[in-house]
Structures are given as structure tokens and as C-alpha cells.
Amino acid sequence: MEILLRRTNDNAPWGGRGHVHTEAIILAVRHHPWMRKKCLLDIAVAGGGERRKKKGSPPPDLSELAEQLSELSKSVKRKEDAQERTTQLIEWGAGLITLAGVATIFLVLLQSFFDAKNQRRSQSRLDEQGKQQDRVNDQLLTILKISEDVAKTSQNQVGQIYGAAYDQAQRTLALINDLLAVTERSARKAAGAQEAFLRRQIQRLQEKCVLLLNKAGSEPEDRAIAAKPEYQAAVRVAGEEFDAIKSHVDTYNSSVPMSSGAGEEGRMAPVGVLIPAHCLFVKGMHHHLNENYEEAIAQWQDALSARQAERIEAEINYWIGYENNNLGRFGDAEPYINAAVAIATGDRRAELERLALETRLFQIGDGPIDDRFIEEALKSYGRNEVAATRKRTISSFATTLANMLSIKQLRVASIDLGRAHNYLARAIEAEPHSRWADFAQLQCKEIAGSGFDAADKATISYVIDSCQREFRNRKEHRTKVLCKSTEYICIRWLGDEGNTERARDQIETHYGEVNGTMTILSQLQKRNLNKELFWSEFETLAKSESPAKAMKACNCVRAV
């Protein structure tokens, strides 16, 4: 390529301008490969000009080409603000240059062939060709200069556009990050305020539940929280407050991401709003009063794993065991009651040991009662009679033991209830006018064949009044049925036929309301029976000549 250009320069009629242009072209060719293609095109065009001259054609009109280049420059300047069009223009220009380069190579090859042939023919033709080449070189340099300026301008414009776009994107991203940071801080602040509000609400409910449990726990009756109207009302109010708070707590905990933090005693625990055990326990009592027994058990089981559960762990286990007993799931009840026994102390431990023995009696069903079981029960009573400080605790334990002894004798066809009568005497001595001890002693007297004297009839009237008070106070239908069935037997003893039918109607009414999964305590077998078996037993009682004969019949002993 350089040889062709220098030969062209050497053949120029004057050295100044042609020499300068040729050196410029050579320099451009060395540094810009794409200009090499342009130079070849120029040479090819020059060759074509020689042929046109030979044929008598006029040289090309450069003014038209200059005008087109000027228009192209103006078009580029008008579109310098449009990024996409400028980019397309560069791509199109590159494609055209590439196409022109290919065409130039072809033309150069063709021209080389003709040049070699023409040089052999005439030296004068080369001189003319040199002149024409100079003109074409000028034209090519002009085109290259304009193209280079356009390319640089376009490249600078594209760079400016991309730079401005990048800067704008960076500023936008920074603004977005700032907005996210502000939003996150606001969310944290709002979440913190909501969490603080929920914790205050839970703290108030916690204090209320603790006070309620402490007051109910100080009562002599072990289930006072479910038996006395004032505690029942407090449980219902606290249960409704719990529902309102729990709804907000669940919403908060589900909307705020949970993270791990140091829990109590250094354990890793989820950070969130947690409801303490006292509140969960009272909500379980709320379910119990509403006869939602499965929900009550589930709530108490949640309480076992909640904060501060260790403070009321014995009570939670006791109520889970008690509720399973009511549902007839005696095997499920036993481990919870035993767990409560292991934790409790003093009078509470004595009451729990009594319940554990009663649960084992329920598990025996209508089978024979083993002597070893009775001996174990007697030893447990002996220990707790000494350790207990409350007379009611001793009375309840003695009454349960007496019931075990009487049922054991009836199941082996014996009416020797002397040992049972002795323990009932201890129960009444510890707590005079104990409803269930008085009633059990009256049963023993009837079975033994002893008549009721005036004092006994006064005791019967007391038991009736006590059962009626219990009936009014208690909400559970199974307890109401127990009260009325006890009253029904007492009325039978007094021979009051008119009130017998009234009591029977009330039994039927509340029996129908008892949950089908629940048991009802039988006063004839001293154990929890399912609904169907209880009603069969009651029909036997209603048809029997006396409650004593019904009791013997239900315990598989021939009526005498």
C-alpha cells in the first residue's frame, strides 16, 4: 500500500501538495487499519478515472460529494442529543466502512491487474494516472477527515450520553438506597412501638392472671378457680382479653422477621413477643369452663413450654391430668399427674397423690381391686396425714381411700364395709359436714342395713342443699349431672317421690348437654363412666327398690 502511495507521489507534477497528502495518508494507514481500506478505494477510483479519461469522460464532480458530506455532518449534529440514533449511526457507518473495505480490496486487485498491463503499454498513461490519483487522494483525505471527525464526535456524544445515564443511574440507586434506609428505620421504629405496646398489654394481663391464680390457690378447694363464680367470672374476662392480645401478637410476629437472640439462661430463642405461662394457663381454664376440653389441654401444653412455666408447672400438669381423666383417657392422665406430684410440696402434693391413686382406680375399670394397690394407698394416706396442714386435704384423701375400700368389698360380694366406714369417720372428723364424705357414709349405712335416724336425715338434707349450691355454681354439665344424681339418691332415701321426678328431669336435661367425649362420675361405682354406661347405670338406679340394691348390682354383686 505504501509503495503505491509513494509511486503516486513520485509521479505527481508538483511535489508540495501531493507529497504532503501522500505522507498524511501513509501515516493514517499505519495507525488506522480502516483507513487502509479507504486508500485502496481511492486508488481504485483513480484507476477508474483514468479509464474514463481514456474514453473521453469528464472527471467526477467533487462539489456534489462535498455537499453530501456537509449534509451528513449537519445531520449528525442535529441528532447529537439522541443516544439510540447516534449509536445506530455508528453501527451503520461501521458496516458501510466494512463493506467499502471489501469492495476496495476487490477493486485494488482488479486495478493492480490493469495497472500492470497499462504500464507495459504506455508511460504517459502513468503520468496522467498520477495526476488523477492526486485528485482522488485529496478527495479521499477529505472524506477520511470528515468521517474521522464524525466518528470522534459520535463516540464522544455516546460516551457523554452513557456517562450521563450511568451518573443518573448511580444517583437514582443512591436515592433508592436512602429511601430504603429511611423506610427500614421507620419500620423498625413502628415495629418497636408496636412491640412495646404489646408487651405492656401482656404485662398487665400477666399481673392480672398471677393475682387470680394466687387467690384461687389460697382457697381450701383444689379446683376453686373452676368452682367459684367469682373466679369463673375473672377467668372469662381474662380469657377474652387474652384473645384480643393474642390476635395482635400473632399478626405482629408474622409480619416482623424473627431473628435469633439470646433467650433465657443463655439459650438461643426467637426474638418476638411471647406470651407467658400464666396467661396461657388462664386461657386454658377459659376453654375448660366453656367445655372446650381439647383446646384447654392444648393451651396448657403450650403453657408448659412458655416463659415462667416453672412457677406453675405443677398446676399445669395437674389440670392436664385432670382433664384427661374427665375425657376417660386415664393412661394419658397418669404421667402428667405423676409429674405434678414430683414437683409439688406440702398439702398440694398430698392432693396430687390422692388424684394419682384415684386415676389408677379409674384405670382398673370394673375389675377386681388388688390388695397391693390398697396397701399402697394406705401408706400414701399415712404419710400425707402427718405432712398435711389443711384439714380439707386429709378429709378428701380419707374419703377417696374409703371409696376404694367399699368398692373393693362390693366387687368380692362382701358387704363388710367397716374399714371404709372408719376412714369416712376420719374424713368427717377432719372436716365436719364434708359433702362427699357424708354422702359416702350414708351409702355405707344403707348397704349395711342400718336405718337412718334423725341425725342421718339431717345429714341427708345438708347433702341435698350442698349439691344444689354446687349445681348453681358450677358451669360444666357433667358436674351438674353429678350434683343432681347425688341429690336424686338422697331424695330416694327421704322417700320424697315428688322431688324425685323433678331431679330426674334435671338429670336428663343436663345429661343431654354433656359432651359426647366426656365421662360422668358415678356415685354407685365411684369412678368416671362414659355417657352411655352412666345412663344405663342410672336406669338401673331408677328401677331398683333402693339405691343400695342398685349399687350392689352395678358392682356385679347379687342384690340382697
Residue, then its C-alpha position, 0 to 999 in steps of 0.5 A: m500500500e505504501i509503495l503505491l502511495r509513494r509511486t503516486n507521489d513520485n509521479a505527481p507534477w508538483g511535489g508540495r501538495g501531493h507529497v504532503h497528502t501522500e505522507a498524511i495518508i501513509l501515516a493514517v494507514r499505519h495507525h488506522p487499519w480502516m483507513r487502509k481500506k479507504c486508500l485502496l478505494d481511492i486508488a481504485v477510483a483513480g484507476g477508474g478515472e483514468r479509464r474514463k479519461k481514456k474514453g473521453s469522460p469528464p472527471p467526477d464532480l467533487s462539489e456534489l460529494a462535498e455537499q453530501l458530506s456537509e449534509l451528513s455532518k449537519s445531520v449528525k449534529r442535529k441528532e447529537d442529543a439522541q443516544e439510540r440514533t447516534t449509536q445506530l449511526i455508528e453501527w451503520g457507518a461501521g458496516l458501510i466502512t466494512l463493506a467499502g473495505v471489501a469492495t476496495i480490496f476487490l477493486v485494488l486487485l482488479q486495478s493492480f491487474f490493469d495497472a500492470k498491463n497499462q504500464r507495459r503499454s504506455q508511460s504517459r498513461l502513468d503520468e496522467q494516472g498520477k495526476q488523477q490519483d492526486r485528485v482522488n487522494d485529496q478527495l479521499l483525505t477529505i472524506l477520511k477527515i470528515s468521517e474521522d471527525v464524525a466518528k470522534t464526535s459520535q463516540n464522544q456524544v455516546g460516551q457523554i450520553y452513557g456517562a450521563a445515564y450511568d451518573q443518573a443511574q448511580r444517583t437514582l440507586a443512591l436515592i433508592n438506597d436512602l429511601l430504603a434506609v429511611t423506610e427500614r428505620s421507620a419500620r423498625k421504629a413502628a415495629g418497636a412501638q408496636e412491640a412495646f405496646l404489646r408487651r405492656q398489654i401482656q404485662r398487665l394481663q400477666e399481673k392480672c392472671v398471677l393475682l387470680l391464680n394466687k387467690a384461687g390457690s389460697e382457697p381450701e378447694d383444689r379446683a376453686i378457680a373452676a368452682k367459684p363464680e367469682y373466679q369463673a367470672a375473672v377467668r372469662v374476662a381474662g380469657e377474652e382479653f387474652d384473645a384480643i392480645k393474642s390476635h395482635v401478637d400473632t399478626y405482629n410476629s408474622s409480619v416482623p422477621m424473627s431473628s435469633g437472640a439470646g433467650e433465657e439462661g443463655r439459650m438461643a430463642p426467637v426474638g418476638v413477643l411471647i406470651p407467658a405461662h400464666c396467661l396461657f394457663v388462664k386461657g386454658m381454664h377459659h376453654h375448660l369452663n366453656e367445655n372446650y376440653e381439647e383446646a384447654i389441654a392444648q393451651w396448657q401444653d403450650a403453657l408448659s413450654a412458655r416463659q415462667a412455666e416453672r412457677i406453675e408447672a405443677e398446676i399445669n400438669y395437674w389440670i392436664g391430668y385432670e382433664n384427661n381423666n374427665l375425657g376417660r383417657f386415664g393412661d394419658a392422665e397418669p404421667y402428667i399427674n405423676a409429674a405434678v406430684a414430683i414437683a409439688t410440696g406440702d398439702r398440694r402434693a398430698e392432693l396430687e397423690r390422692l388424684a394419682l391413686e384415684t386415676r389408677l382406680f379409674q384405670i382398673g375399670d370394673g375389675p377386681i381391686d388388688d390388695r397391693f394397690i390398697e396397701e399402697a394407698l394406705k401408706s400414701y394416706g399415712r404419710n400425707e396425714v402427718a405432712a398435711t396442714r389443711k384439714r380439707t386435704i386429709s378429709s378428701f384423701a380419707t374419703t377417696l381411700a374409703n371409696m376404694l375400700s367399699i368398692k373393693q368389698l362390693r366387687v368380692a360380694s362382701i358387704d363388710l364395709g367397716r374399714a371404709h366406714n372408719y376412714l369416712a369417720r376420719a374424713i368427717e372428723a377432719e372436716p365436719h359436714s364434708r359433702w362427699a364424705d357424708f354422702a359416702q357414709l350414708q351409702c355405707k349405712e344403707i348397704a349395711g342395713s342400718g336405718f337412718d335416724a334423725a341425725d342421718k336425715a339431717t345429714i341427708s338434707y345438708v347433702i341435698d342443699s350442698c349439691q344444689r349450691e354446687f349445681r348453681n355454681r358450677k358451669e360444666h354439665r357433667t358436674k351438674v349431672l353429678c350434683k343432681s344424681t347425688e341429690y336424686i339418691c338422697i331424695r330416694w332415701l327421704g322417700d320424697e317421690g315428688n322431688t324425685e321426678r323433678a331431679r330426674d328431669q334435671i338429670e336428663t336435661h343436663y345429661g343431654e348437654v354433656n359432651g359426647t367425649m366426656t365421662i360422668l362420675s358415678q356415685l354407685q361405682k365411684r369412678n368416671l363412666n362414659k355417657e352411655l354406661f352412666w345412663s344405663e347405670f342410672e336406669t338401673l338406679a331408677k328401677s331398683e327398690s333402693p339405691a343400695k340394691a342398685m349399687k350392689a348390682c352395678n358392682c356385679v354383686r347379687a342384690v340382697 
